[in-house]
Amino acid sequence: MSNLAAYAHLLASGAAVTLCLAGMSLMIGLVLGLALAAAKLSRHRWLAAAVTAVADFIRGIPEFLVLLIIYFGGTKLLSDLTGDYVEVSPWSAGVAALSIVFAAYASETFRGAFLAVPRGQVEAARAYGFSRWLTFRHVQLPQLWRIAIPGLGNLWQVLIKDTALVSIVGLDDLMRRSKQASETTKEPFTFFLAAATIYLAITIVSMIVVAAAERRSSRFLERA
Amino acid sequence: MDFIEVAGEWLPALLSGAWLTVQLVVISAVLGLILAVPLALALAARTPVLRALAYGYSLFFRGTPLLVQIFLIYYGVGQFAWIRASMLWTVLREPYTCALIAFTLNTAAYSGELLRGGICAVPRGEIEAARAIGMRRALAYRLVILPRAFRIVLPAYSNELVMLLKASSLASTITLLDLMGVTRLAVAKTYATVEFFVLAGLVYYAMAAAISFGLAQIEKRANRYAAVAR
């Protein structure tokens, strides 16, 4: 137990890296997911079909494999292109892999949410002279959130847990820090249990936040 | 193309890796489902203590990364001298059994949660009818509620199985040569990085498609009585 106190700062710095990685991937993944959903609903059939096929493929292969393709494949590709040895950092490979996986799933959630906004509302906005962007910003997006938040909340929980994979390619996140501590102290159970507890705490806080966001996004419904 | 030649050399290893992946998924899916039934019953139970215990189990296994769970079992358990001295150690020092234990406990938590949802979704009238014709609680569960709950849950369970397939790739982190493990080995030996990873991706994708297809067939069969009624 005294070891746990001695290594607490190490675990804390790892947890900070984990949270940054998850937050960064969430932001990029949300934007990318919206773009992919728009592409899936595009009038250009070939674009919709291609994006759907790629997103399906990504959802059908292990997240771990996506990470390794980007980490090792990216390093090889960049090195071949530049003629020098260029290494993709674990951090950027992690952010890229996690946001791509998040976006592949989120695009389905967003697509469903887009379709759930009644067509009449979009037509009404357009009839009022709203541009496409204004319609999206003021009519579709606010309702999109309400429908998408439960699904996105689940994806966020999956994302947090998937960050642990990046420790395997050498990012000093919570998982790798606890592995390092367990190796020096020879107390693997203590440190992996500590890591599990921290992940669990992050999950529980996320559950509470998502529930609050869900309530907030549908507050106009309660009034009606 | 010389990758085809290289891939040909690695074919036997890749096949044995894929076979290990299938083993891991099938065994832990079956054991996990067996474990999921009492878990779901406990989650839906009226006794608060039982419910709290089951919820704690489910929250732990669904709220922490699978990688932590694997490491807890494979590396963690060896911390205790009394385990290393006991019979258990013959099981717990093998990566194969450790991976199976981790996958089973993990998928049991997800399936148990699904099955609880299924039990709650069984129409009340059917349960009352079973009770009214004199079935005891246990019999009603066995003949009416659980079969119905399984059928309700089937579409979602297909997703859970695909998740389990993808999660099984983590077995390679504890030295197992599953499809992912063999692929990583091939990449390290041949430097055909992207080629081998994409090949593995295609195999995983095909397996996931097979799971979805198989479960869709089972779903059709399980719901065949409904089609007649329609």
Interface residues (C-beta under 8 A of the other chain):
Chain A: F57 G60 I61 P62 E63 F64 L65 L68 I69 F72 G73 K76 L77 Q157 I160 K161 D162 T163 A164 L165 S167 I168 M175 K179 S182 K186 E187 P188 F189 T190 F192 L193 A195 A196 Y199 L200 T203 I204
Chain B: L59 F60 G63 T64 P65 L66 L67 V68 Q69 F71 L72 Y75 G76 V77 G78 Q79 F80 V162 L165 K166 A167 S168 S169 L170 S172 T173 M180 R184 V187 Y191 T193 V194 F197 V198 A200 G201 Y204 Y205 A208 A209
